[in-house]
Amino acid sequence: MSTKQKPQQQQQQSDVKDLTDAELKDMREVFRLFDKDNSGSITTDELGIVMRALGQNPTEAELRDIINELDIDGNGHIDFDEFRVLMSRRTKESDTEAELREAFRVFDKDGNGSISAAELKTVMCSLGEKLTDDEVDEMIREADLNGDGEIDYEEFVIMMTKQMQ
């Protein structure tokens, strides 16, 4: 195995550098609590339980995406080091929650809880981005995880988080 780290591994390590000993201890307790079968790793199902307990409401597709993103060794599960990265990111994300909610409100012109293609195009045009209908549809398709043709808040957060990385 190469001693050179992948950019993903380097990013993950930088995400956990600022954790205190108390935070690490708490994370280890949470990890053990949700590692139902005591296998030393968390499955997609167990991850869903963890995130729902922390106030998140991920879809199955989001859970698979999280596993795939954090699963450095490719075994389909999250071990404790990978879990630390996830929890560090989720904690940091809560700091930007208000900013994300405000940004979502800007795009969700009618306030119905989702961004339509028309709303996306309107806001992008107001920001100076002249997009074709096909480009707008492609943006919607990329962010629309549940396939309803619109971007809800959770999908918006995922899209924005990927943009920030």
N, C-alpha and C positions, 0 to 999 in steps of 0.2 A: 504494500500500500504506500502511496506517495506521501511524503511529509508535507507537501504543499497543500494548503487548505483551499477548498472551493470558496468562491465569493459568498455563497449561501452560508457556509460555516462561519466565515469571518463576521458576517452581518449578525448571525445568531449570537456569537460570543459577545459582540458589542452591545447587544440588546440586554444582556444580563449582568454587565459589569457593575452597575450601580445598585445592586440588591444588597440589603443589610443581612446580617446573620439571622435576625428575627424573621425577616421576610422569607429567607431560604428555609428556615425551620418550618414556618407556616405552610409554605409550598409543599414541603416534603410530607407533612401531615395530610394535606389535601390530596396529594398524589396517592398516598397509601389508602386513604378513605375511598377513593374512586377506582383504585386498581382492585376491582371486586374479586378477581381470581388470584390475587397476589402473585401475578406472573412477572412483576417488575416492569410492566408496560401497560399502556392504556389503549384499548381498542377504539374504533369509531363509536361504538355504542356507549362505552364508558366515557369517552370524551364529551358526547352529547349530554350526559348526566352532569358532568363537571360544569360545562358551560351554562346549562340551564340553572344550576344551583348558584351560579355567579350572576344571574340576571340576564344572560344572553339567551337568544332563541334561534340557534342555527338550524338551517335546513340540512338534510342528509348530504346534499351536494356541497354545502359549505363545510360540513364536517370532513368529507373526503378531501376537499381542497386543502383544509388545514393539515390533515394528516400528511398529504402529499408534499406540502410545503415544508413541514418540519421534520419529516421522516428521513433523516440524514442517511441512515443505514439501509433504507429501502425495504424494511421488513413489514411495512403496513401498520405498525404500531408506534406509539410515542413512549420513549423511555423517559426517565426523570430529567436528564439533561435537555431533551427536546421539550418536555413539559415546562421547564423553567423558562425557556425562550417564549413559549406561548403565553404564559401567565405574565411575564414581563411586558410583552407587547400589549396584552389586553389592559394591563394597569396603565400603561402610557397612553393607550388609546382613550381611556376614560377621561384623561386630562384634556383631550381635544374634542370631547363629546359636544360641548356647547357650540364650538366652531363648526363642526360637521352638521349639527342640526340647523344652524343658521344658513349654511351653504345650501342644504337641502331645501329649506324654505324658499330660497331665492329661485331655485329651479322649479319647485312645485307651485306654479303660479296659482292654480285653482284650490290649493290646500287640501286635495283629496288623499294625500298620503302616497302618491306615486308620481313619477315624472314621465309624461308622455313624449312621443317623438316631437310633437308640435311645441311642447314646452321647452324641450332640450334645444330645438332649433332656434326658438325665440331668444333664449338666454345666450346661446353661443353667438348669435348674430349681434346682440347688444354688446357682447364682449369683443366684437370685431372679427369674429370667426365666421366667414361665409362658407357654410356647409351645404352640400347637395342633400336631397332627400335620402339618397343611397348612403351617403356618409353618416347621416344621422341614424338611419336604420341600422347600420353596422355598429355604431356606438351603443345603441340600445341592445342589440343582440349580444355584444360582448359583456355587457353588465347584467343582463336579464337572466338570472340564474333559475328562476322558476318558470320561465317560458310564457309569461302572461303578456308580453309585448310592452311592458312598462318597467321602470326602475323604481322599486320601493326603497325605503330608507336603508334597510339592511344591505341591499344590493349596492346602494350608493356608497355606503361606508366601505364595503369591500373594494369597490372600484377606486375610491379615493385613497384608501390605504395602499393599494397596489401602485398607484400613481406616485405616492410619497416615498416608496422604497427605491 
